[in-house]
Amino acid sequence: MPGFELFGDLERKEVNDVLENGVLMRYGFDGMRNGHWKAKQLEQSLCQTFSTNHVQLVSSGTAAVTVALASAGVGAGDEVIMPTFTFVASFEAIMILGAIPVLVDIDDTLTLDPKAVEAAITPKTKAVMVVQMCGSMGDMDALKSVCDKHKLIFVEDACQAIGGSYKGKPLGSLADVGCFSFDFVKTITCGEGGAVVTNNKEYYINADHYSDHGHDHVGSDRGAETHPFLGYNFRISELNAAVGLAQVKRLPEFLRIQRKHYTIIREVLESIPEITFRTVPEGGIESCAFLNFFLPDKERALLVSQSFKENGVDVCWNYFENNWHYIRKWNHLKEAKSLYPLTDAVKSQLDALSKKDFAQSDYWIGRNISCLIKMSWTEEEVRDRAKKMKEIIIDCLTKDS
Ligand SMILES: *Cc1c(COP(=O)(O)O)cnc(C)c1O
């Protein structure tokens, strides 16, 4: 997945353009820029990549989720439904706005279970956030119809699924508002950066102003701008945008390599009858940033994960014991360990969360192995890796049964 694996001359050239005129900021300084507007150019380019009307670049993926929610009017007291399997950024973004994270089970897609979403809806529910984990997606039609039925805002975090699609549309562009991260380990990187993607003009204008202190961006004198509403600073810098501009040009090449490596490994593992692969909803095409499969039970998945580590098969994880991506180890969240006071509504939700049983999520995450697909591997390395993985899995399966 990580775009940094293939840094080259194009990234250097784009960054040098910025350094040569010295305007590191994305707004203003028109006279000094020599025509270089890297953030603006990257936004235009991403509109095409994600087949969407509007893109607002921001400083990170976490900022993108925050700005997306704020732009759609999500705030204090609003409940936002999100999955148990995601990155900590999901609840961070919800909580920084004073909104309440409501965590629900995932299914065999490794993303939101539409039935669990519907069961969690209350009169306070304002939005549903699907997180397209590990290169694939939730059942977007089913989730959208739940949102439509209950008049909820549908938010799509596609940070880990750049280049995947559903029924011909790019992931990230399917919901009311979508989010991307271009942090250092994502498929295209800016070093740090993110994007809010939407076809809703009002949300876009909100995102544009909100991510830059509420400035209205009218005219060319920043000091004269007015503030239709309160904002914050979630701006990206020109240096970061320049790296992204080089990377987005190379995205088709990146995706081709990912798919090739994914397919080689998958075809080898498919010959093991005890293994099943993550369900991809009908009409969905994975980005191939990861390959996800299930062992018959948690014990064997942990055994395989351990044996992969001991035998040099890196970048594969079982998320059951993971501190970053799964609810089991988010003690700081469940214990509401905040530096500053939280509202009673948030505290009582987190208290309920600490007592809740997520047996369905445990079932899928416990049995899952998630393997990152690197682009810098040679074809020979990929074939060797696939062979080794198969041997280890078969060994674990026979040892244990
Ligand atoms: C990486 C990531 C984020 C946050 O992105 P940053 O740019 O690191 O802040 C949010 N959600 C998911 C699913 C991610 O993988």
The ligand as a Gaussian input file, in Angstrom:
#p B3LYP/6-31G(d) Opt

LIG

0 1
 C       -5.190000       6.517000       8.268000
 C       -6.616000       6.535000       8.634000
 C       -7.264000       7.653000       9.161000
 C       -6.546000       8.883000       9.625000
 O       -5.678000       9.439000       8.747000
 P       -4.452000      10.364000       9.256000
 O       -4.090000      11.049000       7.993000
 O       -3.366000       9.451000       9.742000
 O       -4.963000      11.274000      10.286000
 C       -8.628000       7.610000       9.363000
 N       -9.326000       6.511000       9.099000
 C       -8.746000       5.389000       8.619000
 C       -9.578000       4.193000       8.322000
 C       -7.368000       5.348000       8.402000
 O       -6.793000       4.228000       7.970000

